[in-house]
């Protein structure tokens, strides 16, 4: 891991256009001041809204259109509004809504009844898979325990193929995407990255293409790990290795829970290193891990304990430093991010982005 922070935001786009990333659905939105145009494959809808200090309030006329939307359409509408106005964390719906449609959306988790009406909360929307996972599983894998190298742990669901997660990042005007690593499509990039001196300092995996093919095949065959390639738009930029902590060496050094998950990263492309892009890939990677299995409550890591700047930046990103862990080759700091902290504090949107929407 080599983590830095963002200090100077880019100016936001007006109007804000988003092609929403949904499995089997194609929604596109354009949001201007007080107006949202939502376009589906065979339908177009217009919504008007006003802003309060915390809420986005849909105009009463929206009640004539909302019940035409399915859950994917409503999720796209909500993502567009929260992306355009990140200082707000609630969408207030009109009072007069078709009761059957409303009941379906409440059961889906998109809408919550409140004392003054019905609301979409940002922290709940971002815990649903509708907008971001390309192969969402409708149910968590049934809980059955097995043992690996003497460690008892739940069986793990095999990773889906190709694109797993994508999300439009408005503050850099790019879409981030995570794909399952594939030796046919990604080996050349991985080989180049592992031989980059800046990557090799941390990974110590420089070598031949044959070595790197074997490395990826090992990770792909290991149910403990999920190797990913990150893209900004269509440009591959880095390698991300996720692991289940209970089966990992880190699990020997703290009381790992069944669905604790950890990560390693190598940003291979110079153009995508640094402050600007970290604010997109770091929260998106955490978001993917929390969405992939709803039982994951904690994300852990093991950065070098001597890397003061990196550890300070992880703390700013919501992680807590718990203790030092000694491995044969290094002393690490055990860090942890709680699911509740990530979603309640809306860490999927950096503070500087929310500060920009102060109107």
Residue, then its C-alpha position, 0 to 999 in steps of 0.5 A: x500500500x502507498x496511500x496519499x490524500x487529496x487536497x485540491x479538488x477539481x471544479x465540478x461539471x455543470x450539468x452533471x451527466x452519469x451513465x449508471x452502471x447497472x446489471x442489465x439496465x441502461x440509465x443515463x441522467x443529466x442533472x442541472x440546477x433544480x432539474x434532473x432528466x432521467x433516460x432509460x432504454x425506452x423512457x424519459x422522465x423529468x424531475x424537479x427539486x429544491x435543496x435544504x441544508x441536508x435534504x434534496x426535496x423532490x417537487x410534488x409533481x414527481x408523484x405522477x412519475x415516480x411509480x413508473x420507475x422500477x427499483x433500478x430507475x429509482x436507484x439511478x435517480x437517487x445516485x444522480x441526485x446525491x452525486x450532484x449534491x454530495x453535501x446532502x444525505x437525504x432525498x425527501x419524496x412527495x407525500x402522495x405516492x402510489x401505496x403499492x409502489x411505495x411498499x415495494x420500494x420500502x421492501x427493496x431497502x431504497x425508501x425508508x418511512x420517516x416521521x415526516x414522510x418517506x426518505x431515501x438515505x445516502x448511507x442506505x443507497x450505497x449499501x445496495x448493489x443495484x448501481x455498482x455490482x455487475x454480478x450481484x448475488x441475490x443471497x449470501x452464500x449459505x454458511x458452512x465451515x471448512x478448514x484450511x491449513x488448520x484454520x476454520x472459516x466459512x466457504x467462500x463464493x468463487x469470484x464472477x468473471x470480468x467486470x465486478x464493480x464500476x462507479x462513475x466518479x464525478x470529481x474526476x469525471x471518470x468511471x472506475x472499474x474493477x475486473x477479475x484478473x485474467x492471465x489472457x487479458x491482463x498479464x502484460x500489464x501485470x508483468x510491466x507493473x511488477x517490474x516497475x522499481x516503485x512497485x518492486x520496493x513494496x512487492x518484491x516480485x520483479x521477474x519474468x512473464x512466466x513468473x508473473x503468470x504463475x503468480x496470478x494463476x496461484x491467486x486465481x486458484x486460491x479461494x482465499x484471494x481475489x485478484x483484481x485489475x483496476x481501470x479508469x475508463x478503459x485504461x488499466x492502472x493497478x493491481x488489487x489483491x483482496x483476501x479473507x483475513x481469517x485464512x491469511x497470515x494476518x488472521x493469526x495476529x488478531x481475533x479475525x471475524x468470519x467475513x473480515x477482508x483485507x487488501x494489497x495494492x500496486x498502482x502500476x501506471x504513473x499517470x494514475x498515481x497520487x492525490x487525485x486518483x486515490x480519492x476515487x480508487x480507495x473508497x471505491x475498493x472499500x465500497x466493493x468489498x462491503x457490497x460483495x458480501x453484506x456480512x463483511x463488517x470490517x476491512x483490515x490492512x497491514x501497512x508498514x509500521x514505519x511508513x508514517x505518511x501512509x499510515x496518517x493518510x489511512x487514518x484520514x480515510x477512516x481506518x483506525x490503527x490497532x497495534x503493531x504486527x511482526x512478520x518475518x520480513x517487516x513490522x506492520x500496523x494492523x489497521x481496520x475500517x468499520x462498515x458502520x463508519x464507512x456508510x454512516x460517515x459517507x466515506x465513499x465521498x471525500x470531504x472536499x467534494x461535500x464541501x464544494x456543495x455548500x449551497 
